[in-house]
Amino acid sequence: MAKLIDAGRNKAATEFAISLIQTLLINDSRVISEVHNLVDALAKLAARPGSPESLQQLVEVARNPSANPAAFSAVSIGKEDNTRQAREKKAPGHSVVSKEDYSVVETVEPDAACFRDQVSMLFAEWYRICELPGTNDAACAHYILQLQQSGLLKGDDISDRFFRCLTELSVSHCLSSEVISSGPLQSPQQVHPLSFLAIDIYAKLVFSILKFYPVDQGSSKLSLLPKVLAVSVRFIQKDAEERKVSFNARPYFRLFINWLLDLGSMDPVFDGANFQVLIAFANAFHALQPLKVPGFSYAWLELVSHRSFMPKLLTGNAQKGWPYMQRLLVDVFQFLEPFLRNAELEEPVHFLYKGTLRVLLVLLHDYPEFLCDYHFSFCDVIPPSCIQMRNIILSAFPRNMRLPDPSTPNLKIDLLAEISQPPRILSEVDAALKAKLIKGDLDEYQKTRQQGSSFLTELKQKLLLPPGDAARAGTRYNVPLINSLVLYVGMQAIQQLQARTPPHAQSMASSVPLAAFLVGTALDIFQTLIMDLDTEGRYLFLNAVANQLRYPNNHTHYFSFILLYLFAESNQEIIQEQITRVLFERLIVNRPHPWGLLVTFIELIKNPSYNFWSRSFTRCAPEIEKLFESVSRSCGGPKSVDESVVTGGISDNMH
């Protein structure tokens, strides 16, 4: 601590040292002898010309604790007078206080300096309690009771200021330790670790408040947690905005990690409130998402995927935590989207991208149902060029399902029991249709299929973005609207098929001819889109269809038929080539590959009715021809996500 003062240049450390000495004199003056180095450092500061008289008196009392106790009262009064006089002298046009001055005179509230001094003294007292040997739960509980009786834990503005001051003190102490250890005598290449002592004891204080806070009957011990997290979030946002590129996320990362570990290890009596804790952290992380605090991105991703947070949020509680985890993943996808769309993967973004891929692989292995149920909303925010990331999500399948090998000769997917079952989709499929006021017209057309209706002729125009939005999105088309339209129309068509197909025929799907898939209104819409849209729009439409080629279910079955039908019925080879491209580009990236994608591509290249190998685009260049042959030979069933996928399945160049 004596070194941290840095001859008074480190204002936060100096204030903390003064408060510590004051607290020790009040509570236990016998331990002053153990911090003689700190007293000597303050004595050197007090000996400087112009140093406050109160500091000189404090040093004298500290060196002779057995003196008249009134002397210390004079020190306290003198210090308050000095602070008040400094505030009164401070006015616009006057010179700012010297950096050598240890006292805080720049305040927002009139009593901010005094309040900060009080908090510093309380923090110093808490540090002394933490240093006591043993568990000292009784001392902690007594200290928390004193805080409550002082009115600092009511959850009001005073509580906000209290926790904000504590955050500032602990973060300042942490960051100043790096500054001090990097002195002129040190090698500039030498890396000095930060001192997280103040961060750790502040984290322990918050945990102890939540643990020992006395509450009335019916109240929750955790009611203060959202308040503490909200203060921390605002402090981080302000710090990041002020420091810009010099922002250091490590103290805040350490703080959140401490809280996650401590609160996750609470007594069994708190298990019922564990979900409340997780939701509070999920909301805090959402407020600190990379789009809002880019400098916190690495720490943010580590926190979101931490073993004390993500698994607990996704396990138990009747899956109530899933929407919160989905929102956090969408947060990172939205941040990465412009970089991935424009292929601007500079090293910092590339690290974040690879980290996100690894989180997705963990989810694919441990929580595949989560990716299955939210695939639609994830695909909405992942750019079309980000093929491998999207493949990981679309490759997920329920753990109780066993996938048949897609390369099995004469595989009859119609015979699979799961192929007639709908997948669970927790995303709101028709949200974009409702937002653009298209759903009503679409439903009306699907009911009546009115000849001469303007719905189909106006559909292309409705899918376009305004010029300003198009410039920001990097495409002329509303991609979420196209995704919503395709899946919603397909789901309605499947419902119509099930309504007109007898139950016994549904269970014996192999006896149902392909003509049974021909729902007129759906095919009208899909054929209109593939014929009227330009190359860009058609590519986005086909991607929306391919996004439904997943594990065995009736969506995979239906949309596989739609793609093959559009290929067979098209009289333009450019359309057939684009359908092939959408499938092919998803197969040439590293594993995993969605099961439905493999089944559809194998059917396309092996079924002679599609005449795939007679198409000119398969032989347009020797390299392309070899690539087609290589992929057709290697098309096999999807393997489980094993260690080889996790360690070697992420390409540095392919996204």
Buried (B, 14 or more C-beta within 10 A) or exposed (E): BBBBBBEBBBBBBBBBBBBBBBBBBEEEBEEBEEBEEBBBBBBBBBEEEEBBBBBBBBBBBBBEBEEEEEBBEBBBEBBBEBBBEBBEEBEEEEEEBEEBBBBBBEBEEEEBBBBBBBBBBBBBBBBBBBEEEEEBEEBBBEBBBEBBEEEBBEEEEBBBBBBBBBBBBBBBBBBBBBBBBBEEEEEEEEEEEBBBBBBBBBBBBBBBBBBBBEEEEEEEBBBBBBBBBBBBBBBBBEBBEEEEEEBBBBBBBBBBBBBBBBBBEBEEEBEEBBBBBBBBBBBBBBBBBBEBBBBBBBBBBBBBBBEBBBBBBBEEBEBEBBBBBBBBBBBBBBBBBBBBBEEEBEEEBBBBBBBBBBBBBBBBBBBBBBBBBBBBBBBBBBBBBBBBBBBBBBBBBBEEBEBBEBBEEEBEBBEBEBBBBEBEBBBEBBBBBEEBEBBEBBBEBBEEEEEEBEBBEEBBEBBBBEEEEBEEBEBBBBBBBBBBBBBBBBBBBBEBBEEEBEEEBBEEBEEBEEEBBEBEBBBBBBBBBBEBBEEEBBBBBBBBBBBBBBBBBBBBBBBBBBBBBBBEEBEEEEBBBBBBEBBBBBBEBBBBBBBBBBBBBBBBBBEEEBEBBEBEBBEEEEEEEEBBEEBBEEBEBBEEBEEEBBEEBBEEEEB
